[in-house]
Amino acid sequence: MTTKIERRTKIKYRVRNKVYGVAERPRMSVFRSNKQIYVQIINDQTGRTLAAASSLGLEAMPKKEQAAKVGELIAKKAQEAGITTVVFDRNGYLYHGRVKEVADAARNGGLKF
């Protein structure tokens, strides 16, 4: 019997074997905790974070709305850094709910993936 964390870790490694961020197309990684959501745009060749956004400074609102705000924020920061296309890394989470909200808001903000 595997736990939720072990299951997510297995999925995460399976996805990360296929998803790799380069300078032309960095990786957009999503992490969600019970209260917050964090997004980073990472160049895996150099191991550097190019842009990051989180829901830490946002006012109290439903979690899905927070996720949408973070998606807009990361798209804006990526545009400022000159990034237009990314590879989406859902980090082992299912693609629905808050993770999907972040992706949709980032697409609406101008990111392509």
Summary of the structure (lengths in Angstrom):
residues: 113
radius of gyration: 13.7
end to end distance: 35.0
largest distance: 45.8
contacts: 349
relative contact order: 0.20
helix: 37%
strand: 22%
